[in-house]
């Protein structure tokens, strides 16, 4: 699908009034704010499959709950989401 869409776009772009690239920026703050947590999720999801192959189910489930903590911290640091003190205590107690 991507290949067909790119070929069609390249073929028609000279006749288009708006190509979609007028306001395109490779790196901007909003992009980076979502790209950093997304990168952590990619790494974490790959580690999950490694852990599934190495750990027994109860131990894996305990470690699986750990991902809530970095998500909360990154949501605060990268996206500016505010948490109440009760939410922080709940988050740090393991979700």
C-alpha positions as CSV (number, residue, x, y, z in Angstrom):
1,X,0.0,0.0,0.0
2,X,2.8,2.4,0.9
3,X,4.6,1.8,-2.4
4,X,1.4,2.3,-4.4
5,X,0.6,5.5,-2.5
6,X,4.1,6.9,-3.0
7,X,4.1,6.1,-6.7
8,X,0.7,7.8,-7.1
9,X,1.8,10.8,-5.2
10,X,5.1,11.2,-7.1
11,X,3.2,10.9,-10.4
12,X,0.6,13.4,-9.5
13,X,2.5,15.9,-7.4
14,X,3.3,18.3,-10.3
15,X,-0.4,18.8,-10.9
16,X,-1.4,19.1,-7.3
17,X,-2.1,22.5,-5.7
18,X,-1.1,21.2,-2.3
19,X,1.5,18.5,-2.0
20,X,1.4,18.1,1.8
21,X,5.0,19.1,2.2
22,X,4.6,22.9,2.5
23,X,4.6,22.8,6.3
24,X,6.6,19.6,6.8
25,X,9.4,19.7,9.4
26,X,11.5,16.6,10.0
27,X,12.0,17.3,13.7
28,X,9.9,19.6,15.8
29,X,9.2,19.6,19.5
30,X,5.7,18.0,19.3
31,X,7.2,15.2,17.2
32,X,10.0,14.6,19.6
33,X,7.7,14.7,22.6
34,X,5.9,11.7,21.2
35,X,8.9,10.0,19.5
36,X,10.9,9.6,22.7
37,X,8.2,7.7,24.7
38,X,7.4,5.7,21.5
39,X,11.0,4.6,21.3
40,X,10.9,3.4,24.9
41,X,7.8,1.4,24.1
42,X,9.5,-0.2,21.2
43,X,12.4,-1.3,23.3
44,X,10.2,-2.4,26.1
45,X,8.0,-4.5,23.9
46,X,11.0,-6.3,22.5
47,X,12.2,-6.9,26.0
48,X,8.8,-8.3,26.9
49,X,9.3,-11.1,24.3
50,X,12.7,-11.8,25.7
51,X,11.3,-12.0,29.2
52,X,8.5,-14.3,28.1
53,X,11.0,-16.8,26.9
54,X,13.2,-16.6,30.0
55,X,10.8,-16.1,33.0
56,X,8.1,-18.3,34.5
57,X,4.6,-16.8,34.3
58,X,4.2,-15.4,37.9
59,X,7.6,-13.6,37.7
60,X,6.8,-12.3,34.3
61,X,3.5,-10.8,35.5
62,X,5.2,-9.0,38.4
63,X,7.7,-7.4,36.0
64,X,5.0,-6.6,33.5
65,X,3.3,-4.3,36.0
66,X,6.6,-2.2,36.2
67,X,5.9,-0.5,32.8
68,X,3.3,1.7,34.4
69,X,5.9,3.7,36.3
70,X,8.0,4.8,33.3
71,X,4.9,5.7,31.4
72,X,3.7,8.0,34.2
73,X,7.1,9.6,34.5
74,X,7.6,10.1,30.8
75,X,4.0,11.5,30.5
76,X,5.0,14.1,33.0
77,X,8.4,14.9,31.6
78,X,7.7,14.8,27.8
79,X,4.0,15.6,27.5
80,X,3.6,17.9,30.6
81,X,0.7,15.9,32.0
82,X,0.1,16.9,35.7
83,X,-0.5,14.3,38.4
84,X,-2.0,14.8,41.9
85,X,0.0,13.6,44.9
86,X,-2.5,10.8,45.3
87,X,-1.8,9.7,41.7
88,X,2.0,9.8,42.2
89,X,1.7,7.7,45.3
90,X,-0.5,5.2,43.5
91,X,1.9,5.1,40.6
92,X,5.0,4.5,42.7
93,X,3.2,1.8,44.7
94,X,3.0,-0.2,41.5
95,X,-0.1,0.9,39.7
